[in-house]
Amino acid sequence: MAGEHVILLDEHDQPSGILEKYAAHTLSTPLHLAFSCWLFNQRGQLLITRRSLSKVAWPGVWTNSVCGHPQQGETFEQAIIRRCRFELGVEIVDITPAATEFRYRAVAPNGIVENEVCPVYAARVTSEVNANNDEVMEYQWCKLDDILQALALTPWAFSPWMVMEAADEEARQAFIAFAHR
């Protein structure tokens, strides 16, 4: 995804410019727009992914299904579909907001900072996973209840944003409802 950028946000969370994606993620990452999506199959299982070792931040860490950055002129739904195809080779339907006001800041062990206004979504996978090895080194379909328990008991084993999203009451309830549809 050469040429991807992030949409920078000002102190009022309003767009204030763009910056190349890899230049943005540093030891002092500026606030920018992102999204996070938890993908479920028809049986209500959650797809978790393990980040490629080549990732700049949190390499090799287990996380939710897919994350990314909307591009200028792109809706969140379009961005989610694009990243699902690129990272996981999957088609999705039923993109549903889970926590539209979610935001976080976290520092990786290597010092790289994530600093995002990051609406959270759920969606349904309608095809087989064909993961892009540059993005995802492993993946697993899991029972949502098992993952929520693992996130509570062993938060160090997962990405900080996934832990925070699961701890967000609005998001957690949305995931539970979505999984049981």
N, C-alpha and C positions, 0 to 999 in steps of 0.2 A: 504494500500500500504506500508506495513512494509518493511523496508530495502531500501526505495527510497533514492537516494542521489542527490546532485547537483554537476555539473561540475564547479569547480572553474576556474576563468580566471585571467591571469596576467595583467599587465599594458598595454599590447598590444592586449588584448582580446583573447589571446591564452590559451587553456586548460593548467592548471597547477596543477591539482589534483582533487580529489573528497572529499566530506564531506557529512556525513549523513544529510538528508534534515532538520530534526528538530533541529539538532545541529547548522546548518548553519544560521538559521533565529533568530537573536539575536538583541541586542542593537547596535552591530557593525558588521552587516552581510557583509561578504566578497563578492566582485563582482563574480557573477556566471551566468550561462547560463539558460535561461528560454524561454517560448513561451507564446503567448496570441492568442486566436482564437475567432472570432465572428461568431456564427452559425446562418444561415438563413434557413427558410423553403421554400417550393415551391412557396409560395405567396410573398416571399421577406421580410417577417417579421423577425426581430432580436430576438433571445432568450437572455434575460437578466436573471441573477441569483442573488439570495441573499445568501451570504456566511453564512454557519452554524455558530451558536453561539460558537461552540467548536473550531473554527479556531483561531490560535495564532495571526494572523495579520488581522485587519479589520473584526472582527466577526460581522455578521448581516448587512454588507454593500452590497448594490446592485452593481453589476459589469457586465462585459461582460460574454459571455457564459462559457468559460473554459480557464484555465491557468494551467501551469505546468512546469516541468523541464525534458528535455530529459535525458535519462540515457546513460551511457557510451555504445557506439556501436549502438545507436539508432538514426535514422534520426528524424528530426522534424516531418515529416508526421507520422511516427510510434508512436511518443510520443503523438501527437495530437489525433490519433485514440485511443490509450490506455487510455488517460485521459477522452475522451468523453464517452467511454464505462464505465469507473470506476465512474466518477462523475455524469453523466447524463443518463447512460444506453442507449445511442443512437449510431446508425451507421451513418457515414458521408461519403460524396463523394466530389469531386471537391475542394480539399484543394488548396487554392490559396494565394500566398504571397500578403500582403497588405503594409507592411512597414518592409523591411528586416534589416534596420539599427537602429531600435528603441531601445532605452535604457533609463533607468530611475533609480532614487533613490528617495525613499519616506519613511517618518517616520510615523508610525501609532500612534494614540493617546496614546497607551500603551508603546511607545518607540521602538517597534520592527521595524527594518529597512528592506526594500526591496531594493536590489541593483543589478539590472539585465541588462544584454544584452538580449533583449527580442524581437526577430522577431515576427511580428504580421501577422496573417492569417485570411482568411475567409473560410468557408466551408458550405456545404449544408447538412442538417439533412434529413435522409431518413426513420426514424422510430420514434415511439412515445417516449416521454421523460419518463424515469423512474429514477428520481433523487435519488442519494445516500444521505440520510439525514445527514450523517456525514460530507458531503461536501456542500450540497445545502439545505437551509431551505425553499426556495420558488423560483419559476421561473415564467416568463411571456413572451409571444410572443408580440412584439410591432412593430409599424411602425418605421422604421429607422429614418425618419425625426423627429418624436416626441422625440425619444431618443436623437438625436443630439441637438435638441433645449433644452431638459431638462438638458443635460450635460453642455451646455453653460450658462443656467440660474441658475442652482442649482448644481454646481460642488461638493459641500459639501455632497450631497446625494449619491454620487457614489465613487467607488474606485478611488484613484488618477491615477492609470495606465490607467483606462478606459477613464478618462477625458483627459489625455495627449495623448492617442492614437487617440481619436476623434478630438483633436486639431491639430494633425499631418496632414498636407494637403495631403500628399501621401496616408496615410491610409484612411482618410475620403473619398477621391475620389474613392479609391479602394472599400470601403464598399458600396458606392452609386452605382457604376457600378455593383458590384456583386449582390446587392439586386434587381436590375432591369433586370437581365439576365433571 
